[in-house]
């Protein structure tokens, strides 16, 4: 999954912000977990593979990890940051 070229990711304090450079009202503040998910997805991992990484990293169950990844993907699509 790739971000559209007009979207940038910036680390601000403990948060990561995803912003549309063409429309600064399109902004998504990501916590650490969401930022990790975004990073995994933009590195080319599938949603399932990203969920498996979360299980290892955060010691959570797979169902929770898959739900977290799906929620982030939905937010990215709604923001227009990625293609559906």
C-alpha positions as CSV (number, residue, x, y, z in Angstrom):
1,X,0.0,0.0,0.0
2,X,1.4,3.4,-1.0
3,X,0.3,6.8,0.2
4,X,-0.7,9.2,-2.5
5,X,2.1,11.6,-3.4
6,X,0.4,14.6,-1.8
7,X,0.4,13.0,1.7
8,X,3.3,13.4,4.1
9,X,4.0,11.8,7.4
10,X,5.6,13.8,10.2
11,X,6.6,12.9,13.7
12,X,5.5,15.6,16.3
13,X,6.4,14.8,19.9
14,X,4.9,11.4,20.7
15,X,2.5,11.5,17.8
16,X,2.7,11.0,14.1
17,X,0.7,13.2,11.8
18,X,-0.5,12.3,8.3
19,X,-1.4,15.4,6.2
20,X,-2.6,16.2,2.7
21,X,-0.3,18.9,1.4
22,X,-3.0,20.0,-1.0
23,X,-5.6,20.4,1.7
24,X,-4.3,20.9,5.2
25,X,-7.8,20.3,6.7
26,X,-7.2,16.6,5.8
27,X,-5.2,15.5,8.8
28,X,-4.9,12.3,10.7
29,X,-3.1,12.1,14.1
30,X,-1.7,8.6,14.7
31,X,-0.7,7.1,18.0
32,X,2.3,4.8,18.2
33,X,0.4,1.7,17.2
34,X,-1.3,3.4,14.2
35,X,2.0,4.8,13.1
36,X,3.5,1.4,13.2
37,X,0.6,0.0,11.2
38,X,1.0,2.7,8.6
39,X,4.8,2.1,8.4
40,X,4.3,-1.7,7.9
41,X,1.7,-1.2,5.2
42,X,3.7,1.4,3.3
43,X,6.7,-0.9,3.5
44,X,4.7,-3.3,1.4
45,X,3.3,-5.8,4.0
46,X,-0.2,-7.1,3.5
47,X,-2.8,-6.3,6.1
48,X,-2.5,-9.9,7.4
49,X,1.3,-9.7,7.6
50,X,1.1,-6.3,9.4
51,X,-1.3,-7.8,11.9
52,X,1.1,-10.7,12.5
53,X,3.9,-8.2,13.2
54,X,1.6,-6.4,15.7
55,X,1.0,-9.7,17.5
56,X,4.8,-10.1,17.9
57,X,5.5,-6.5,18.8
58,X,2.6,-5.7,21.2
59,X,1.8,-9.3,22.4
60,X,-1.9,-9.0,21.5
61,X,-4.1,-11.6,19.9
62,X,-4.4,-11.9,16.1
63,X,-8.1,-10.9,16.0
64,X,-7.4,-7.6,17.8
65,X,-4.4,-6.9,15.6
66,X,-6.5,-7.6,12.4
67,X,-9.2,-5.3,13.7
68,X,-6.7,-2.6,14.4
69,X,-5.1,-2.8,11.0
70,X,-8.5,-2.8,9.3
71,X,-9.6,0.3,11.2
72,X,-6.4,2.2,10.2
73,X,-6.9,1.1,6.5
74,X,-10.5,2.4,6.7
75,X,-9.3,5.7,8.1
76,X,-6.6,6.1,5.4
77,X,-9.2,5.4,2.6
78,X,-11.7,7.8,4.2
79,X,-9.0,10.5,4.3
80,X,-8.2,9.8,0.7
81,X,-4.6,9.0,1.6
82,X,-4.6,5.7,-0.3
83,X,-6.6,4.1,-3.1
84,X,-9.3,1.7,-2.0
